[in-house]
Amino acid sequence: EFTITEIKTGKQRTIRINMQLQQHIRDCYEHINPVGINAPVLISQKGTVYTVQRINVMLKEIKKKYRLQIGNFSCHSLRKTFGRQVYNMNNDNSELALVKLMELFNHSSVSITKRYLGLRQEELLNTYDCLSF
């Protein structure tokens, strides 16, 4: 577990990383061979830390290079993808998943989280499926 402070809100959040991800991070860490334990890991060839904006540009370049058939591909879309994955993996208890995601995303209501994940739009579109002629 580790605690981070969100820049936007100033709130602290504790994050737990499962064993599989810990191993993946360990492998990547050994591969990049950082200067020290507190050294940034995402640094340019010039030795400067990548900004969020630069990482977003790099993600767009990856999308173009590999012809990925996705809409937006940014740091923020990765956050949304995480939320959608958590929701989809908890179909049997989707309301509880939404409450947890609401808290993780710091949303004020479940309805905002549903809209954020695109679930509300899906629900509305599914309304048309019940029509029969």
PyMOL commands that place a pseudoatom at each C-alpha (Angstrom):
pseudoatom trace, name=CA, resn=GLU, resi=1, chain=A, elem=C, hetatm=0, pos=[0.000, 0.000, 0.000]
pseudoatom trace, name=CA, resn=PHE, resi=2, chain=A, elem=C, hetatm=0, pos=[1.037, 3.571, -0.528]
pseudoatom trace, name=CA, resn=THR, resi=3, chain=A, elem=C, hetatm=0, pos=[-0.560, 6.972, -0.095]
pseudoatom trace, name=CA, resn=ILE, resi=4, chain=A, elem=C, hetatm=0, pos=[-0.640, 9.710, -2.694]
pseudoatom trace, name=CA, resn=THR, resi=5, chain=A, elem=C, hetatm=0, pos=[-1.915, 13.267, -2.552]
pseudoatom trace, name=CA, resn=GLU, resi=6, chain=A, elem=C, hetatm=0, pos=[-4.082, 14.301, -5.476]
pseudoatom trace, name=CA, resn=ILE, resi=7, chain=A, elem=C, hetatm=0, pos=[-2.778, 17.509, -7.005]
pseudoatom trace, name=CA, resn=LYS, resi=8, chain=A, elem=C, hetatm=0, pos=[-6.206, 18.699, -8.150]
pseudoatom trace, name=CA, resn=THR, resi=9, chain=A, elem=C, hetatm=0, pos=[-8.023, 18.284, -4.817]
pseudoatom trace, name=CA, resn=GLY, resi=10, chain=A, elem=C, hetatm=0, pos=[-5.225, 18.014, -2.259]
pseudoatom trace, name=CA, resn=LYS, resi=11, chain=A, elem=C, hetatm=0, pos=[-6.911, 14.902, -0.860]
pseudoatom trace, name=CA, resn=GLN, resi=12, chain=A, elem=C, hetatm=0, pos=[-4.900, 11.877, 0.163]
pseudoatom trace, name=CA, resn=ARG, resi=13, chain=A, elem=C, hetatm=0, pos=[-5.674, 8.426, -1.188]
pseudoatom trace, name=CA, resn=THR, resi=14, chain=A, elem=C, hetatm=0, pos=[-4.306, 5.052, -0.169]
pseudoatom trace, name=CA, resn=ILE, resi=15, chain=A, elem=C, hetatm=0, pos=[-3.751, 2.598, -3.007]
pseudoatom trace, name=CA, resn=ARG, resi=16, chain=A, elem=C, hetatm=0, pos=[-3.158, -1.131, -2.784]
pseudoatom trace, name=CA, resn=ILE, resi=17, chain=A, elem=C, hetatm=0, pos=[-1.334, -2.930, -5.593]
pseudoatom trace, name=CA, resn=ASN, resi=18, chain=A, elem=C, hetatm=0, pos=[-2.058, -6.632, -6.082]
pseudoatom trace, name=CA, resn=MET, resi=19, chain=A, elem=C, hetatm=0, pos=[0.756, -9.194, -6.290]
pseudoatom trace, name=CA, resn=GLN, resi=20, chain=A, elem=C, hetatm=0, pos=[0.570, -9.591, -10.076]
pseudoatom trace, name=CA, resn=LEU, resi=21, chain=A, elem=C, hetatm=0, pos=[0.959, -5.850, -10.643]
pseudoatom trace, name=CA, resn=GLN, resi=22, chain=A, elem=C, hetatm=0, pos=[3.714, -5.677, -8.008]
pseudoatom trace, name=CA, resn=GLN, resi=23, chain=A, elem=C, hetatm=0, pos=[5.692, -8.272, -9.949]
pseudoatom trace, name=CA, resn=HIS, resi=24, chain=A, elem=C, hetatm=0, pos=[5.113, -6.425, -13.231]
pseudoatom trace, name=CA, resn=ILE, resi=25, chain=A, elem=C, hetatm=0, pos=[6.283, -3.153, -11.681]
pseudoatom trace, name=CA, resn=ARG, resi=26, chain=A, elem=C, hetatm=0, pos=[9.332, -4.933, -10.233]
pseudoatom trace, name=CA, resn=ASP, resi=27, chain=A, elem=C, hetatm=0, pos=[10.207, -6.354, -13.673]
pseudoatom trace, name=CA, resn=CYS, resi=28, chain=A, elem=C, hetatm=0, pos=[9.809, -2.963, -15.357]
pseudoatom trace, name=CA, resn=TYR, resi=29, chain=A, elem=C, hetatm=0, pos=[11.800, -1.251, -12.610]
pseudoatom trace, name=CA, resn=GLU, resi=30, chain=A, elem=C, hetatm=0, pos=[14.705, -3.651, -13.084]
pseudoatom trace, name=CA, resn=HIS, resi=31, chain=A, elem=C, hetatm=0, pos=[14.554, -3.143, -16.847]
pseudoatom trace, name=CA, resn=ILE, resi=32, chain=A, elem=C, hetatm=0, pos=[14.750, 0.658, -16.719]
pseudoatom trace, name=CA, resn=ASN, resi=33, chain=A, elem=C, hetatm=0, pos=[17.415, 0.644, -13.999]
pseudoatom trace, name=CA, resn=PRO, resi=34, chain=A, elem=C, hetatm=0, pos=[16.634, 4.037, -12.379]
pseudoatom trace, name=CA, resn=VAL, resi=35, chain=A, elem=C, hetatm=0, pos=[19.317, 6.138, -10.712]
pseudoatom trace, name=CA, resn=GLY, resi=36, chain=A, elem=C, hetatm=0, pos=[17.867, 5.746, -7.212]
pseudoatom trace, name=CA, resn=ILE, resi=37, chain=A, elem=C, hetatm=0, pos=[14.846, 4.623, -5.235]
pseudoatom trace, name=CA, resn=ASN, resi=38, chain=A, elem=C, hetatm=0, pos=[13.278, 8.110, -5.303]
pseudoatom trace, name=CA, resn=ALA, resi=39, chain=A, elem=C, hetatm=0, pos=[14.245, 8.873, -8.891]
pseudoatom trace, name=CA, resn=PRO, resi=40, chain=A, elem=C, hetatm=0, pos=[11.406, 9.406, -11.372]
pseudoatom trace, name=CA, resn=VAL, resi=41, chain=A, elem=C, hetatm=0, pos=[10.801, 6.454, -13.680]
pseudoatom trace, name=CA, resn=LEU, resi=42, chain=A, elem=C, hetatm=0, pos=[9.266, 8.188, -16.673]
pseudoatom trace, name=CA, resn=ILE, resi=43, chain=A, elem=C, hetatm=0, pos=[12.102, 10.403, -17.862]
pseudoatom trace, name=CA, resn=SER, resi=44, chain=A, elem=C, hetatm=0, pos=[13.058, 11.566, -21.313]
pseudoatom trace, name=CA, resn=GLN, resi=45, chain=A, elem=C, hetatm=0, pos=[16.385, 10.910, -23.017]
pseudoatom trace, name=CA, resn=LYS, resi=46, chain=A, elem=C, hetatm=0, pos=[17.346, 14.414, -21.881]
pseudoatom trace, name=CA, resn=GLY, resi=47, chain=A, elem=C, hetatm=0, pos=[16.744, 13.376, -18.266]
pseudoatom trace, name=CA, resn=THR, resi=48, chain=A, elem=C, hetatm=0, pos=[13.627, 15.481, -17.708]
pseudoatom trace, name=CA, resn=VAL, resi=49, chain=A, elem=C, hetatm=0, pos=[10.408, 14.153, -16.193]
pseudoatom trace, name=CA, resn=TYR, resi=50, chain=A, elem=C, hetatm=0, pos=[7.566, 13.661, -18.677]
pseudoatom trace, name=CA, resn=THR, resi=51, chain=A, elem=C, hetatm=0, pos=[4.551, 15.883, -18.129]
pseudoatom trace, name=CA, resn=VAL, resi=52, chain=A, elem=C, hetatm=0, pos=[1.011, 14.538, -18.379]
pseudoatom trace, name=CA, resn=GLN, resi=53, chain=A, elem=C, hetatm=0, pos=[0.647, 16.520, -21.603]
pseudoatom trace, name=CA, resn=ARG, resi=54, chain=A, elem=C, hetatm=0, pos=[3.737, 14.868, -23.100]
pseudoatom trace, name=CA, resn=ILE, resi=55, chain=A, elem=C, hetatm=0, pos=[2.527, 11.403, -22.083]
pseudoatom trace, name=CA, resn=ASN, resi=56, chain=A, elem=C, hetatm=0, pos=[-0.809, 12.177, -23.777]
pseudoatom trace, name=CA, resn=VAL, resi=57, chain=A, elem=C, hetatm=0, pos=[1.041, 13.110, -26.975]
pseudoatom trace, name=CA, resn=MET, resi=58, chain=A, elem=C, hetatm=0, pos=[3.011, 9.860, -26.770]
pseudoatom trace, name=CA, resn=LEU, resi=59, chain=A, elem=C, hetatm=0, pos=[-0.190, 7.853, -26.298]
pseudoatom trace, name=CA, resn=LYS, resi=60, chain=A, elem=C, hetatm=0, pos=[-1.665, 9.500, -29.404]
pseudoatom trace, name=CA, resn=GLU, resi=61, chain=A, elem=C, hetatm=0, pos=[1.489, 8.596, -31.339]
pseudoatom trace, name=CA, resn=ILE, resi=62, chain=A, elem=C, hetatm=0, pos=[1.143, 4.974, -30.182]
pseudoatom trace, name=CA, resn=LYS, resi=63, chain=A, elem=C, hetatm=0, pos=[-2.512, 4.985, -31.247]
pseudoatom trace, name=CA, resn=LYS, resi=64, chain=A, elem=C, hetatm=0, pos=[-1.563, 6.233, -34.704]
pseudoatom trace, name=CA, resn=LYS, resi=65, chain=A, elem=C, hetatm=0, pos=[1.489, 3.972, -35.111]
pseudoatom trace, name=CA, resn=TYR, resi=66, chain=A, elem=C, hetatm=0, pos=[-0.422, 0.803, -34.227]
pseudoatom trace, name=CA, resn=ARG, resi=67, chain=A, elem=C, hetatm=0, pos=[-3.675, 1.940, -35.876]
pseudoatom trace, name=CA, resn=LEU, resi=68, chain=A, elem=C, hetatm=0, pos=[-5.630, 1.377, -32.684]
pseudoatom trace, name=CA, resn=GLN, resi=69, chain=A, elem=C, hetatm=0, pos=[-9.356, 1.562, -33.331]
pseudoatom trace, name=CA, resn=ILE, resi=70, chain=A, elem=C, hetatm=0, pos=[-10.245, 3.576, -30.242]
pseudoatom trace, name=CA, resn=GLY, resi=71, chain=A, elem=C, hetatm=0, pos=[-11.630, 7.049, -29.729]
pseudoatom trace, name=CA, resn=ASN, resi=72, chain=A, elem=C, hetatm=0, pos=[-9.655, 8.914, -27.125]
pseudoatom trace, name=CA, resn=PHE, resi=73, chain=A, elem=C, hetatm=0, pos=[-6.373, 7.535, -25.854]
pseudoatom trace, name=CA, resn=SER, resi=74, chain=A, elem=C, hetatm=0, pos=[-4.981, 9.600, -22.991]
pseudoatom trace, name=CA, resn=CYS, resi=75, chain=A, elem=C, hetatm=0, pos=[-4.077, 9.389, -19.328]
pseudoatom trace, name=CA, resn=HIS, resi=76, chain=A, elem=C, hetatm=0, pos=[-7.668, 10.292, -18.540]
pseudoatom trace, name=CA, resn=SER, resi=77, chain=A, elem=C, hetatm=0, pos=[-9.095, 7.594, -20.809]
pseudoatom trace, name=CA, resn=LEU, resi=78, chain=A, elem=C, hetatm=0, pos=[-6.969, 5.059, -18.921]
pseudoatom trace, name=CA, resn=ARG, resi=79, chain=A, elem=C, hetatm=0, pos=[-8.736, 6.167, -15.731]
pseudoatom trace, name=CA, resn=LYS, resi=80, chain=A, elem=C, hetatm=0, pos=[-12.122, 5.673, -17.368]
pseudoatom trace, name=CA, resn=THR, resi=81, chain=A, elem=C, hetatm=0, pos=[-11.037, 2.291, -18.717]
pseudoatom trace, name=CA, resn=PHE, resi=82, chain=A, elem=C, hetatm=0, pos=[-10.085, 1.230, -15.202]
pseudoatom trace, name=CA, resn=GLY, resi=83, chain=A, elem=C, hetatm=0, pos=[-13.554, 2.192, -13.971]
pseudoatom trace, name=CA, resn=ARG, resi=84, chain=A, elem=C, hetatm=0, pos=[-15.324, 0.427, -16.796]
pseudoatom trace, name=CA, resn=GLN, resi=85, chain=A, elem=C, hetatm=0, pos=[-13.236, -2.709, -16.222]
pseudoatom trace, name=CA, resn=VAL, resi=86, chain=A, elem=C, hetatm=0, pos=[-14.095, -2.751, -12.503]
pseudoatom trace, name=CA, resn=TYR, resi=87, chain=A, elem=C, hetatm=0, pos=[-17.778, -2.309, -13.352]
pseudoatom trace, name=CA, resn=ASN, resi=88, chain=A, elem=C, hetatm=0, pos=[-17.779, -5.042, -16.019]
pseudoatom trace, name=CA, resn=MET, resi=89, chain=A, elem=C, hetatm=0, pos=[-15.971, -7.512, -13.753]
pseudoatom trace, name=CA, resn=ASN, resi=90, chain=A, elem=C, hetatm=0, pos=[-18.654, -7.039, -11.090]
pseudoatom trace, name=CA, resn=ASN, resi=91, chain=A, elem=C, hetatm=0, pos=[-21.851, -7.630, -13.078]
pseudoatom trace, name=CA, resn=ASP, resi=92, chain=A, elem=C, hetatm=0, pos=[-23.318, -9.688, -10.235]
pseudoatom trace, name=CA, resn=ASN, resi=93, chain=A, elem=C, hetatm=0, pos=[-22.866, -6.751, -7.857]
pseudoatom trace, name=CA, resn=SER, resi=94, chain=A, elem=C, hetatm=0, pos=[-22.790, -3.754, -10.185]
pseudoatom trace, name=CA, resn=GLU, resi=95, chain=A, elem=C, hetatm=0, pos=[-24.423, -1.315, -7.752]
pseudoatom trace, name=CA, resn=LEU, resi=96, chain=A, elem=C, hetatm=0, pos=[-21.747, -1.971, -5.131]
pseudoatom trace, name=CA, resn=ALA, resi=97, chain=A, elem=C, hetatm=0, pos=[-19.074, -1.575, -7.828]
pseudoatom trace, name=CA, resn=LEU, resi=98, chain=A, elem=C, hetatm=0, pos=[-20.580, 1.801, -8.768]
pseudoatom trace, name=CA, resn=VAL, resi=99, chain=A, elem=C, hetatm=0, pos=[-20.541, 2.968, -5.142]
pseudoatom trace, name=CA, resn=LYS, resi=100, chain=A, elem=C, hetatm=0, pos=[-16.886, 1.956, -4.792]
pseudoatom trace, name=CA, resn=LEU, resi=101, chain=A, elem=C, hetatm=0, pos=[-15.971, 3.659, -8.074]
pseudoatom trace, name=CA, resn=MET, resi=102, chain=A, elem=C, hetatm=0, pos=[-17.878, 6.777, -7.024]
pseudoatom trace, name=CA, resn=GLU, resi=103, chain=A, elem=C, hetatm=0, pos=[-15.671, 7.000, -3.936]
pseudoatom trace, name=CA, resn=LEU, resi=104, chain=A, elem=C, hetatm=0, pos=[-12.462, 6.176, -5.826]
pseudoatom trace, name=CA, resn=PHE, resi=105, chain=A, elem=C, hetatm=0, pos=[-13.203, 8.806, -8.476]
pseudoatom trace, name=CA, resn=ASN, resi=106, chain=A, elem=C, hetatm=0, pos=[-14.310, 11.326, -5.849]
pseudoatom trace, name=CA, resn=HIS, resi=107, chain=A, elem=C, hetatm=0, pos=[-17.705, 11.782, -7.501]
pseudoatom trace, name=CA, resn=SER, resi=108, chain=A, elem=C, hetatm=0, pos=[-20.569, 13.223, -5.478]
pseudoatom trace, name=CA, resn=SER, resi=109, chain=A, elem=C, hetatm=0, pos=[-23.145, 10.680, -6.679]
pseudoatom trace, name=CA, resn=VAL, resi=110, chain=A, elem=C, hetatm=0, pos=[-23.522, 7.310, -8.375]
pseudoatom trace, name=CA, resn=SER, resi=111, chain=A, elem=C, hetatm=0, pos=[-25.372, 9.001, -11.237]
pseudoatom trace, name=CA, resn=ILE, resi=112, chain=A, elem=C, hetatm=0, pos=[-22.274, 11.090, -12.016]
pseudoatom trace, name=CA, resn=THR, resi=113, chain=A, elem=C, hetatm=0, pos=[-20.149, 7.924, -12.016]
pseudoatom trace, name=CA, resn=LYS, resi=114, chain=A, elem=C, hetatm=0, pos=[-22.629, 6.195, -14.347]
pseudoatom trace, name=CA, resn=ARG, resi=115, chain=A, elem=C, hetatm=0, pos=[-22.508, 9.148, -16.732]
pseudoatom trace, name=CA, resn=TYR, resi=116, chain=A, elem=C, hetatm=0, pos=[-18.704, 9.297, -16.488]
pseudoatom trace, name=CA, resn=LEU, resi=117, chain=A, elem=C, hetatm=0, pos=[-18.413, 5.610, -17.446]
pseudoatom trace, name=CA, resn=GLY, resi=118, chain=A, elem=C, hetatm=0, pos=[-20.939, 5.996, -20.268]
pseudoatom trace, name=CA, resn=LEU, resi=119, chain=A, elem=C, hetatm=0, pos=[-23.416, 3.698, -18.535]
pseudoatom trace, name=CA, resn=ARG, resi=120, chain=A, elem=C, hetatm=0, pos=[-26.264, 6.188, -18.474]
pseudoatom trace, name=CA, resn=GLN, resi=121, chain=A, elem=C, hetatm=0, pos=[-26.103, 6.610, -22.253]
pseudoatom trace, name=CA, resn=GLU, resi=122, chain=A, elem=C, hetatm=0, pos=[-26.142, 2.818, -22.652]
pseudoatom trace, name=CA, resn=GLU, resi=123, chain=A, elem=C, hetatm=0, pos=[-29.176, 2.549, -20.383]
pseudoatom trace, name=CA, resn=LEU, resi=124, chain=A, elem=C, hetatm=0, pos=[-31.007, 5.166, -22.413]
pseudoatom trace, name=CA, resn=LEU, resi=125, chain=A, elem=C, hetatm=0, pos=[-30.140, 3.486, -25.702]
pseudoatom trace, name=CA, resn=ASN, resi=126, chain=A, elem=C, hetatm=0, pos=[-31.237, 0.105, -24.323]
pseudoatom trace, name=CA, resn=THR, resi=127, chain=A, elem=C, hetatm=0, pos=[-34.670, 1.612, -23.734]
pseudoatom trace, name=CA, resn=TYR, resi=128, chain=A, elem=C, hetatm=0, pos=[-35.235, 1.502, -27.476]
pseudoatom trace, name=CA, resn=ASP, resi=129, chain=A, elem=C, hetatm=0, pos=[-34.500, -2.230, -27.516]
pseudoatom trace, name=CA, resn=CYS, resi=130, chain=A, elem=C, hetatm=0, pos=[-37.683, -2.971, -25.585]
pseudoatom trace, name=CA, resn=LEU, resi=131, chain=A, elem=C, hetatm=0, pos=[-39.875, -1.587, -28.366]
pseudoatom trace, name=CA, resn=SER, resi=132, chain=A, elem=C, hetatm=0, pos=[-41.622, -4.163, -30.512]
pseudoatom trace, name=CA, resn=PHE, resi=133, chain=A, elem=C, hetatm=0, pos=[-43.854, -3.776, -33.519]
for i in range(1, 133): cmd.bond("trace and resi %d" % i, "trace and resi %d" % (i + 1))
show_as sticks, trace
zoom trace
